[in-house]
């Protein structure tokens, strides 16, 4: 098997290079290995590089190690999708590592053996493959505003995300959507947000889809009706802790479905976010691609070198 490390040098404010590469050098020296290491040069470069490697692939299996956050992982997976004998190992060095966190929480074993391969679903969102989650509406606006918050207030990581939540509250809230879930049409309604999830969390730990399993052939969808700014504050805490689907006080605002296909329409363009990357559209088509990618989790004996503390 050929091992290729795809490193995003700006992920997690540079942690992928300052923290990871020295560890990797030590790890490889101990193992006597000499894999390929590639530092990405900008957006979509991880996708380009991974796809080119797959196009040149012979009979030897490939394993890509995605060193960064969910955005880097998304690019690597999109580049590797559909190629036989290819697996992807997410190594958490980004500001958001939510898919990795889900896999770690759900993994079956922390043995000292050969690691674990999880055959997982992907989502297809308007033709782009999604690893972890697609956010629609307020959540997508929060992600979009994170960069502005970082520049204005010099914040990083989770602090920047929470500040962006507050910042986004001062902008217009809600979109009028009509949507279908597995062919069942729902009447138009004003929604604060809608999350279409493969993994259980996003935003650095917001447990938006607490029932999600990445290998069940289902997408977890959570539409939240438009609420007042005052009500949002109570909703955010429950949403972060994964209690929003059980809280009786939120029942009239929050719905939760497990399905295979969602179609969302709006007369006005709305923002949506796929694994941290933002887009705008009037129509969003989200569907499950069951068990379509192999994800590798290193064994416990290697985690001290390969995973961020």
FENUR-V184621 format. One record per backbone hydrogen bond with DSSP energy under -1.0 kcal/mol. CO is the residue of the C=O (numbers start at 1). NH is the residue of the N-H. If there is no record, write none. Layout:
co=[CO;CO]
nh=[NH;NH]
This chain:
co=[2;3;4;5;6;7;8;10;11;14;14;15;15;20;21;22;23;24;25;26;27;28;28;36;38;42;44;45;46;47;48;49;50;51;52;61;62;63;64;65;66;67;68;68;69;70;71;72;73;74;75;76;77;80;85;87;88;89;91;91;96;97;98;99;100;101;102;103;111;116;118;120;120;122;123;124;125;128;130;132;132;133;134;135;136;137;138;139;140;141;145;146;147;148;149;150;156;157;158;159;160;161;162;163;164;165;167;168;175;177;178;179;180;181;184;189;190;191;192;193;194;195;196;197;200;202;206;206;209;213;214;219;220;221;222;223;224;224;228;229;231;232;233;234;235;236;237;238;240;243;243;247;250;250;253;257;259;260;261;262;263;264;265;270;271;272;273;274;277;279;281;282;284;285;286;287;289;293;294;295;297;299;302;302;303]
nh=[63;36;65;38;67;40;11;13;16;17;18;19;20;24;25;26;27;28;29;30;31;32;33;5;7;45;48;49;50;51;52;53;54;55;56;2;87;4;89;6;91;8;93;94;73;74;75;76;77;78;79;80;81;83;62;64;296;66;68;93;70;101;102;103;104;105;106;107;300;297;295;292;293;289;130;287;128;125;123;198;199;275;196;273;194;141;142;143;144;145;149;150;151;152;153;154;160;161;162;163;164;165;166;167;168;169;170;171;191;189;265;186;263;184;181;177;226;175;138;224;136;222;134;220;209;206;202;208;212;216;121;259;197;257;195;255;192;193;232;233;235;236;237;238;239;240;241;243;207;246;247;250;253;254;225;221;219;288;182;286;180;284;178;281;137;279;135;277;274;272;270;266;264;126;262;124;122;120;88;118;116;302;305;306;307]
